[in-house]
Amino acid sequence: MTLTETRRHAPPAVVARGLTKVYGQGDARVHALRGVDVAFATGAFTAIMGPSGSGKSTLMHCLAGLDTATSGTVHIGDVELTGLGDKQLTLLRRDRIGFIFQAFNLLPTLTAEQNIRLPLEIAARQADQVLFDRVVETVGLKDRLGHRPTELSGGQQQRVAVARALISKPQVIFADEPTGNLDSRSGAEVLSFLRTSVRELGQTIVMVTHDPMAAAYADRVVFLHDGELVSELVAPTPQGVLDTLMRLEG
């Protein structure tokens, strides 16, 4: 079975049902999420967008087990996050989830290679050298493995962060504004690497972004407004994303 056929028959990587998140009490209550139902396909690149305050970051944090939902359920593969204890959540995030943040979160005393291998070291797992070589080649870091973060450009640092997220073969990678600290050229490079990791490595990526150009690299964009899922685009274009955002903000 080809990679495409495997993806087509695979169950969703992440599923949220009836997801609500309420902050505060009484008159100060804020409904960040209002009964969100959404599924993210295995081996696909999905972007989450919406106006400021729409709940997109809250949704990602609840999906990734970084925040606790008020009600509803989240499944990563066959595991339900809601109801897991802190230790179980920590292990699930370590073993099944990869993260890429706006800040690169690299350890300054480690080389690029050591930063990439860090999740495996923490989990006391052996590196798959074939996968390591392929990931390094995919993100174009072959000549930079011995460099420390201060010796790398912002785009190169974020590519190290992408490789670090890929190396443990997580079920899903959550990317939170991964190009927010990058210039347009470096951002485009990182997004291309993310898209390549989906198409060639079969990775599943869910990305929060405010940038229509970034969202257009995804296979699908889902839109939130006032904590509710209100629209989606498949095979998005920058203009299509922008038009949808303008309708939501208008």
Long-range contacts (C-beta under 8 A, 24 or more apart in sequence): 3-43, 3-202, 6-43, 6-202, 7-41, 7-42, 7-43, 7-44, 7-202, 10-41, 10-42, 10-43, 11-42, 11-77, 12-39, 12-40, 12-41, 12-42, 13-40, 13-41, 13-42, 13-43, 13-76, 13-77, 13-171, 13-172, 13-204, 14-39, 14-40, 14-63, 14-74, 14-75, 14-76, 14-172, 14-204, 14-206, 15-39, 15-40, 15-73, 15-74, 15-75, 16-59, 16-62, 16-63, 16-72, 16-73, 16-74, 17-72, 17-73, 18-71, 18-72, 18-73, 19-59, 19-62, 19-69, 19-71, 19-72, 19-73, 19-74, 20-69, 20-70, 20-71, 20-72, 21-55, 21-58, 21-62, 21-67, 21-69, 21-70, 21-227, 22-70, 31-227, 32-58, 32-227, 33-58, 33-59, 33-62, 33-69, 33-70, 33-227, 34-226, 34-227, 34-228, 35-72, 35-228, 36-72, 36-224, 36-227, 36-228, 36-229, 37-229, 38-222, 38-229, 40-172, 40-204, 40-206, 41-204, 41-219, 41-220, 42-204, 43-198, 43-202, 43-203, 43-204, 44-198, 44-204, 44-205, 44-219, 44-220, 45-194, 45-195, 45-198, 45-205, 45-207, 45-217, 45-218, 45-219, 45-220, 46-205, 46-206, 46-207, 46-218, 46-219, 46-220, 46-221, 46-222, 47-206, 47-207, 47-208, 47-209, 47-214, 47-215, 47-217, 47-218, 47-220, 47-221, 47-222, 47-236, 48-206, 48-207, 48-208, 48-209, 48-221, 48-222, 48-224, 49-208, 49-209, 49-210, 49-212, 49-215, 49-221, 49-222, 49-223, 49-224, 49-241, 49-244, 49-245, 50-223, 50-224, 50-225, 50-245, 50-248, 51-225, 51-245, 51-248, 51-249, 52-210, 54-223, 54-224, 54-225, 54-226, 54-227, 54-248, 55-224, 55-226, 55-227, 55-228, 56-208, 56-224, 57-176, 57-208, 58-227, 59-208, 59-224, 60-174, 60-176, 60-206, 60-208, 63-174, 63-206, 64-93, 64-97, 64-99, 64-174, 65-89, 65-92, 65-93, 65-97, 66-93, 76-171, 76-172, 77-171, 94-119, 94-122, 94-123, 95-123, 95-168, 95-170, 96-170, 96-171, 96-172, 97-170, 97-171, 97-172, 97-173, 97-174, 98-164, 98-165, 98-166, 98-168, 98-170, 98-172, 98-173, 98-174, 99-165, 99-173, 99-174, 99-175, 99-176, 100-158, 100-161, 100-162, 100-165, 100-173, 100-174, 100-175, 100-176, 100-178, 101-161, 101-175, 101-176, 101-177, 101-178, 102-176, 102-177, 102-178, 102-180, 102-181, 103-181, 104-149, 104-154, 104-157, 104-158, 104-160, 104-161, 104-181, 105-161, 106-149, 106-157, 106-160, 106-161, 106-164, 107-149, 108-148, 108-149, 108-150, 109-148, 110-148, 111-145, 111-146, 111-147, 111-148, 112-141, 112-144, 112-145, 112-146, 112-147, 112-148, 112-149, 112-152, 112-156, 112-160, 113-145, 113-146, 115-149, 115-160, 115-161, 115-164, 116-141, 116-145, 116-160, 116-163, 116-164, 116-167, 117-167, 118-164, 119-164, 119-167, 119-168, 120-167, 120-168, 123-168, 125-168, 127-167, 128-169, 131-167, 131-169, 132-167, 134-201, 135-163, 135-166, 135-167, 135-197, 135-201, 136-163, 138-163, 138-166, 138-193, 138-196, 138-197, 138-200, 138-201, 139-163, 139-166, 139-193, 139-197, 140-189, 140-193, 153-186, 154-181, 154-182, 154-183, 154-186, 155-182, 155-183, 155-185, 155-186, 155-187, 155-189, 155-190, 158-182, 158-186, 158-190, 159-189, 159-190, 159-193, 162-190, 162-193, 162-194, 162-197, 166-197, 166-201, 166-203, 170-203, 171-204, 172-204, 172-205, 172-206, 173-203, 173-204, 173-205, 173-206, 174-205, 174-206, 174-207, 174-208, 175-205, 175-206, 175-207, 175-208, 176-207, 176-208, 177-208, 177-209, 177-210, 178-207, 178-209, 179-209, 179-211, 179-214, 184-213, 187-211, 187-213, 187-214, 188-213, 191-217, 192-217, 212-238, 212-239, 212-241, 212-242, 212-245, 213-238, 215-241, 216-240, 216-241, 223-248
